[in-house]
Amino acid sequence: MDKLLIRGGNTLQGEVLISGAKNAALPELCATLLTAEPVTLLNVPRLQDVSTMLTLIRNMGVQVEQGADGAVHINAGPLSTPEAPYELVKTMRASVLALGPLLARFGEATVSLPGGCAIGSRPVDQHLKGLTAMGAEIVVEHGYMIAKLPKGRTRLKGARIATDMVTVTGTENFLMAAALAEGETILENAAQEPEIPDLAEMLIKMGAQIEGHGTSRIRIQGVEKLHGCTHQVVADRIETGTFLCAVAATGGDVILKHGRADHLDAVIDKLRDAGATVEAIAGGIRVQSQGRLKAQSFRTTEYPGFPTDMQAQFMALNAIAQGASKVTETIFENRFMHVNELVRLGAHIQTDGKVAVIEGVERLSGATVMATDLRASASLVIAGLVADGETMVDRIYHLDRGYDQMEAKLRGIGADIERIS
């Protein structure tokens, strides 16, 4: 099992190329199932979850060709098996995104209940509720969601769907399903994360009729058929935010090429308040940091608020910042599992339910730590970059699920980091 060995203390200088967003690539790979015509996706990140999704759709009979430049060419015309088995999706919660497209195009789908990070419950009930409102008959048995259209129906029907909570993957599933449904679908309480409008723009290129994407109310007029397209995956805002925190913590001057400052307003505001300099430039973001930053309290919430996927990375920054801070996690109930590992490195953190209180210390000390989930992995890497001595991060397969060659990118801007196999 691979590990990362980090020797802390280096400042970071240079340029990093930000990859395409995993959370956009995964639904967009599923969206290719909506058409029998070829689709090309550009800027697809090289990640374990993406590899798993490609294996999954290949298993359905889809033709997939990967280029060396991040291009993926997909032809779902030959798709013969509308099924996502447990063996292929047990490590990836995004598997639920296959349900809507398969049901919309083929009138049936069998999809395993999803796996993924152990950071709290991620119920699929909202997905089932919305697709049932569109006319699907769905049962959950033996760990599978088995969906079909009623006898005599050939298409889903438009509906007004108001979810009980904001759900990103739910919004994406409904968008894809509604694109081929009969009549109009209105999504109330829709997620607004940048990956949603990116998926919607891809669907529009395929012939879908969608309005309001990027707001909490999306209107979709279903069409009978979608066609192929070429679409570039939007830059990964969480990878961007992770590198912003890494540079802010270590000090330095780095340009993040393709980074979108307009997708990270809440994080950038906190970094500026902490004392870092962050500015949008042509084609990316420049971040500069010098000296010890000031601790910042924050509360995670749905976009455009502070993202839960940036909580752990910013906590690592707070751990060595000047002063005390309070972090409140409102999205996932088990997302403080990195705290014990940060404490092993010398951080002073106490948790009480959804709240963590951090007393900033001047120095962290290298140690062996264990990653517990994807973003926790990133927080431990940031902590290792600023810790005295050597830090060994174990179980980095979590990191590989969400970051494209993270250690190579960090090494390219001056970090002393290597992968140990």
Secondary structure, DSSP 4 states (H G I P E B T S, - for coil): --EEEEE----EEEEEEPPBPHHHHHHHHHHGGG-SS-EEEES----HHHHHHHHHHHHTT-EEEE-TTS-EEEE-TT----EE-HHHHTT-GGGGGGHHHHHHHHSEEEEEPP----SS----HHHHHHHHHTT-EEEEETTEEEEEPPTT--S-B--EEE-SS--HHHHHHHHHHHHTSBSEEEEES----THHHHHHHHHHHTT-EEE-TTSSEEEEE--S-----EEEPPB-HHHHHHHHHHHHHH-EEEEEET--GGG-HHHHHHHHHHT-EEEEETTEEEEEE-SPPBP--EEB-STTSB-GGGHHHHHHHHHTSBSEEEEE--S-TTTTTTHHHHHHTT-EEEEETTEEEEE--S--B--EEE--SHHHHHHHHHHHHHSBSEEEEE-THHHHTT-SSHHHHHHHTT-EEEEE-
